Amino acid sequence: MKYRYYICDVFTETRFGGNPLAVLPKAEGLSDHQMQQIAREFNFSESTFVFPAKAGHTRQVRIFTPAAEIPFAGHPNVGTAFVLAAAGEFGEINSSIRAEQRKIISCELAAPQSLSLGKTVPAELVASAVSLNRQDIVTDTHHPQICSVGLPFVFTELKDRSALERARINLSGFDALRDLGVNPQLHLYTRVSGGFDIRARMFAPLSGVPEDPATGSANCTLGGLLAHHKEESSGIFSWRIAQGVEMGRPSTLLARAEKADGTVQATWVGGSCVMVSEGFIYVD
């Protein structure tokens, strides 16, 4: 059997930047084991497999990392929407997909869940996991904390861009977080100026992703977390976020959040995509 696939780069306007994604737009007939094998073969942070709709939606999308299936992720959903829209499978384009001169330019994802704020994590443990000093971590707004809008991450603010650039994986530190019952997916960020509001990096080596060039689900959650801590009780807030720079795959993510009466009501993340290649993969 052979299955058509597309590869696109997500959260970038430049080919070979952003976060690469493999999409199989017609995956009927593939078993869970075969999808996992294909995801390992591509070895991107995620690959997606598209099936006919369930529960009234347009399509069912299953997402696999090289190690496991996951329930939600940002760049796979944005990239899959881009691929299907570019192929003309959605018909009339709605407001979450932007086109110019009949060419699909960008897509935006609404988070599937409300913002949830979990337990805090000792800053010393986070610092150890990414080879930094405790003094590199800022806790004025929040301590390192597990948060989610569908997929949990540990969010940690760093004092400056230098600290962000110095971060390196220390596997024993990630093991220590896991042994405490913490999902060791670490999203580090620092506030900047000059074209971007935030620069970020995401490390998840125990999930088969040593570093991710652009993490839509994490930055969508970050927008909700920062909106939660805003002094304003209501409003729509947005951030332009750079990720993947240290990997040589610069990405631009646009996160926004809506807050009303002191509660974050909804979060979104979006950005540009470009097509890279298409072909067939053969499955026994």
C-alpha positions as CSV (number, residue, x, y, z in Angstrom):
1,M,0.0,0.0,0.0
2,K,1.1,3.5,-0.7
3,Y,-0.1,6.7,1.0
4,R,0.4,10.3,-0.2
5,Y,2.1,12.6,2.2
6,Y,2.9,16.3,2.3
7,I,5.7,18.1,4.2
8,C,5.2,21.7,5.2
9,D,7.1,24.1,7.4
10,V,4.8,25.7,10.1
11,F,5.1,29.1,11.7
12,T,7.4,30.5,9.1
13,E,7.1,32.3,5.7
14,T,10.5,30.8,4.7
15,R,11.0,27.3,3.4
16,F,13.3,25.3,5.7
17,G,12.5,27.4,8.7
18,G,9.8,26.9,11.3
19,N,8.7,23.5,12.4
20,P,8.5,20.7,9.8
21,L,5.4,18.5,9.7
22,A,4.4,15.4,7.7
23,V,0.7,15.1,6.8
24,L,-1.0,12.1,5.4
25,P,-4.3,13.5,4.2
26,K,-6.0,10.2,3.6
27,A,-4.8,7.7,6.3
28,E,-7.7,5.3,6.3
29,G,-6.5,1.7,6.6
30,L,-3.4,2.5,8.7
31,S,-3.1,0.8,12.1
32,D,-1.9,2.5,15.2
33,H,1.4,0.6,14.9
34,Q,1.8,1.6,11.3
35,M,1.2,5.3,12.1
36,Q,3.8,5.1,14.8
37,Q,6.3,3.5,12.4
38,I,5.7,6.3,9.9
39,A,6.1,9.0,12.5
40,R,9.4,7.4,13.5
41,E,10.4,7.3,9.8
42,F,9.8,11.0,9.3
43,N,11.3,11.7,12.8
44,F,9.8,15.2,13.0
45,S,8.5,16.4,16.3
46,E,5.0,15.3,15.1
47,S,3.3,13.8,12.1
48,T,-0.4,13.8,11.4
49,F,-2.8,11.3,10.0
50,V,-6.2,12.6,8.6
51,F,-9.4,10.5,8.8
52,P,-13.0,11.2,8.0
53,A,-14.9,13.4,10.4
54,K,-16.2,12.3,13.7
55,A,-18.7,14.1,16.0
56,G,-19.6,16.7,13.4
57,H,-16.2,18.1,12.7
58,T,-14.6,18.5,9.3
59,R,-11.8,15.9,9.8
60,Q,-10.4,13.7,12.5
61,V,-6.7,14.3,12.9
62,R,-4.4,11.9,14.9
63,I,-1.0,13.2,16.0
64,F,2.1,11.1,16.6
65,T,5.5,12.1,17.9
66,P,8.4,9.7,17.1
67,A,7.6,8.0,20.5
68,A,3.8,8.1,21.0
69,E,0.4,9.4,20.0
70,I,-0.6,12.7,21.7
71,P,-4.1,14.2,22.2
72,F,-3.4,17.7,21.1
73,A,-0.6,19.9,19.6
74,G,-0.4,23.2,18.0
75,H,1.8,23.1,14.9
76,P,0.4,19.8,13.7
77,N,-3.1,21.2,13.7
78,V,-2.1,24.5,12.1
79,G,0.0,22.7,9.5
80,T,-2.7,20.1,8.7
81,A,-5.3,22.8,8.2
82,F,-2.8,24.5,5.8
83,V,-2.2,21.4,3.8
84,L,-5.9,20.5,3.5
85,A,-6.9,24.1,2.7
86,A,-4.1,24.3,0.1
87,A,-5.4,21.2,-1.5
88,G,-8.9,22.7,-1.8
89,E,-10.5,20.2,0.6
90,F,-12.2,22.8,2.8
91,G,-14.1,24.6,0.1
92,E,-14.8,28.2,1.1
93,I,-12.1,29.5,3.5
94,N,-13.3,30.8,6.9
95,S,-11.7,33.5,9.1
96,S,-9.3,31.1,10.8
97,I,-7.5,30.4,7.5
98,R,-6.1,33.4,5.6
99,A,-5.6,33.4,1.8
100,E,-4.1,36.0,-0.5
101,Q,-4.5,35.8,-4.3
102,R,-6.0,32.3,-3.9
103,K,-2.9,31.1,-2.0
104,I,-3.2,29.9,1.6
105,I,-1.0,32.1,3.7
106,S,-1.6,31.3,7.4
107,C,-3.9,29.5,9.8
108,E,-5.0,30.1,13.4
109,L,-5.9,27.4,16.0
110,A,-8.3,27.9,18.9
111,A,-7.3,25.8,21.9
112,P,-9.5,22.9,22.6
113,Q,-9.6,23.4,26.4
114,S,-9.8,26.3,28.9
115,L,-6.6,27.4,30.6
116,S,-5.7,25.2,33.5
117,L,-3.1,26.2,36.1
118,G,-1.4,23.2,37.8
119,K,1.1,22.8,40.5
120,T,4.4,24.8,40.7
121,V,7.8,23.1,40.3
122,P,10.9,24.0,42.3
123,A,13.0,26.4,40.3
124,E,16.2,24.6,41.2
125,L,15.0,21.4,39.5
126,V,14.0,23.3,36.3
127,A,17.4,25.1,36.3
128,S,19.2,21.8,36.7
129,A,17.3,20.2,33.8
130,V,18.4,22.9,31.4
131,S,21.9,23.5,32.8
132,L,21.2,26.9,34.1
133,N,21.6,28.6,37.5
134,R,18.7,29.3,39.9
135,Q,19.4,33.0,39.4
136,D,18.6,32.7,35.7
137,I,14.9,32.0,36.6
138,V,12.5,34.9,37.2
139,T,9.6,34.4,39.5
140,D,8.1,37.9,39.7
141,T,5.1,36.9,37.6
142,H,4.9,33.2,38.4
143,H,7.0,30.4,39.6
144,P,7.7,27.5,37.2
145,Q,4.3,26.0,36.8
146,I,2.5,23.3,34.9
147,C,-0.2,24.8,32.7
148,S,-2.3,23.5,29.8
149,V,-4.9,24.2,27.2
150,G,-4.9,20.6,26.0
151,L,-1.3,19.5,26.5
152,P,0.7,20.2,29.7
153,F,4.1,22.0,29.9
154,V,6.2,23.5,32.7
155,F,6.4,27.2,32.0
156,T,9.5,29.0,33.3
157,E,10.4,32.7,32.7
158,L,14.1,33.4,32.3
159,K,15.8,36.7,33.2
160,D,17.2,37.5,29.7
161,R,18.0,36.2,26.2
162,S,21.5,35.2,27.2
163,A,20.1,32.7,29.7
164,L,17.7,31.4,27.1
165,E,20.5,30.8,24.7
166,R,22.7,29.0,27.3
167,A,20.0,26.4,28.0
168,R,21.2,22.9,27.4
169,I,19.6,19.5,28.2
170,N,20.7,17.7,31.3
171,L,19.0,14.4,31.2
172,S,19.5,13.6,34.9
173,G,17.5,16.8,35.6
174,F,14.7,15.7,33.4
175,D,14.7,12.3,35.1
176,A,14.4,14.0,38.5
177,L,11.4,15.9,37.3
178,R,9.7,12.8,36.0
179,D,10.5,11.0,39.3
180,L,8.5,13.8,41.1
181,G,5.5,13.0,38.9
182,V,6.1,16.1,36.7
183,N,5.5,15.9,32.9
184,P,9.0,17.0,31.9
185,Q,8.2,19.2,28.9
186,L,9.9,22.5,29.7
187,H,8.9,25.7,27.9
188,L,11.3,28.5,28.7
189,Y,10.7,32.1,27.7
190,T,12.0,35.6,28.2
191,R,10.5,39.0,27.4
192,V,12.2,41.0,24.7
193,S,11.7,44.0,22.4
194,G,12.6,44.8,18.9
195,G,10.1,43.0,16.7
196,F,9.1,40.3,19.1
197,D,7.5,40.3,22.5
198,I,8.8,36.9,23.7
199,R,11.6,34.5,22.7
200,A,11.1,30.9,23.7
201,R,12.5,27.4,23.6
202,M,10.9,24.0,24.4
203,F,12.7,20.9,25.5
204,A,11.0,17.4,25.8
205,P,13.8,14.8,25.4
206,L,11.9,12.1,27.3
207,S,9.1,12.4,24.8
208,G,11.5,12.0,21.8
209,V,11.8,15.7,21.1
210,P,15.1,17.1,22.4
211,E,14.1,20.6,21.3
212,D,11.2,21.8,19.3
213,P,11.5,24.6,16.7
214,A,7.9,25.9,17.3
215,T,5.5,24.6,19.8
216,G,2.0,25.9,19.1
217,S,0.3,24.2,22.0
218,A,2.8,25.6,24.5
219,N,2.8,29.2,23.2
220,C,-1.0,29.1,23.0
221,T,-1.0,28.2,26.7
222,L,1.7,30.8,27.5
223,G,-0.6,33.5,26.0
224,G,-3.3,32.3,28.4
225,L,-0.9,32.3,31.4
226,L,0.3,35.8,30.7
227,A,-3.2,37.1,30.2
228,H,-4.2,35.5,33.5
229,H,-1.5,37.5,35.3
230,K,-2.4,40.8,33.5
231,E,-3.7,43.5,35.8
232,E,-6.6,44.2,33.5
233,S,-9.6,42.1,34.3
234,S,-10.9,42.1,30.7
235,G,-9.4,42.5,27.3
236,I,-7.8,40.8,24.3
237,F,-4.1,40.4,24.5
238,S,-1.6,39.3,21.9
239,W,2.1,38.4,21.7
240,R,4.6,37.9,18.8
241,I,6.8,35.0,19.8
242,A,10.1,33.8,18.3
243,Q,11.2,30.2,18.8
244,G,13.7,27.8,17.1
245,V,16.3,30.5,16.5
246,E,19.0,28.6,18.4
247,M,18.2,25.5,16.2
248,G,18.6,27.4,13.0
249,R,14.9,27.0,12.3
250,P,13.5,30.5,13.2
251,S,9.8,30.5,13.8
252,T,7.2,33.2,14.4
253,L,4.1,32.4,16.4
254,L,1.2,34.7,17.1
255,A,-0.5,34.0,20.4
256,R,-3.6,35.8,21.7
257,A,-6.0,35.4,24.6
258,E,-9.3,36.8,25.6
259,K,-10.0,37.6,29.3
260,A,-13.3,38.7,30.8
261,D,-14.2,39.4,34.5
262,G,-10.7,38.2,35.6
263,T,-10.9,34.8,33.8
264,V,-9.2,33.7,30.6
265,Q,-12.0,32.7,28.3
266,A,-10.2,31.5,25.2
267,T,-6.7,31.3,23.6
268,W,-5.4,31.0,20.1
269,V,-2.1,30.5,18.2
270,G,-1.5,31.0,14.5
271,G,1.1,31.7,11.9
272,S,2.3,31.3,8.4
273,C,3.1,28.0,6.6
274,V,4.9,27.0,3.5
275,M,4.8,23.8,1.4
276,V,8.1,21.9,1.1
277,S,7.4,18.6,-0.6
278,E,5.0,15.8,-1.4
279,G,5.3,12.2,-2.3
280,F,4.3,8.6,-1.4
281,I,5.3,6.5,1.5
282,Y,5.0,2.7,1.1
283,V,3.5,0.5,3.9
284,D,3.6,-3.3,4.1
